């Protein structure tokens, strides 16, 4: 996951790594700032994070290490590049988190 402002959005230059743009939850997203400047930004999810977000309804994601903190994402994405997400294939039913455990942080 990466945070980028409107000027620096799509961290991989539109490549295949990030497929969804999601705002942080809450009335103000000024606490989350771009990784390249100090402007508030949105979060960009890679394919695995997007599948957890979309199919597992996961809304809490770790910031770096598991104990570094978490961020809650809004319920609706701002933009999804479905063709890139589908290119990776559909997720299996009853998908677990990336570490194989059930997600208890929703």
WOSULVEN-V916379 format. One record per run of one state. SS is the DSSP state (h for helix, s for strand, l for the rest). FROM is the first residue (numbers start at 0). LEN is the number of residues. If there is no record, write none. Layout:
BEGIN
ss = (SS/SS)
from = (FROM/FROM)
len = (LEN/LEN)
END
This chain:
BEGIN
ss = (l/s/l/s/l/s/l/s/l/s/l/s/h/l/s/l/s/l/s/l/h/l)
from = (0/1/4/17/22/23/24/32/33/39/40/41/46/55/59/62/69/73/78/80/81/87)
len = (1/3/13/5/1/1/8/1/6/1/1/5/9/4/3/7/4/5/2/1/6/19)
END
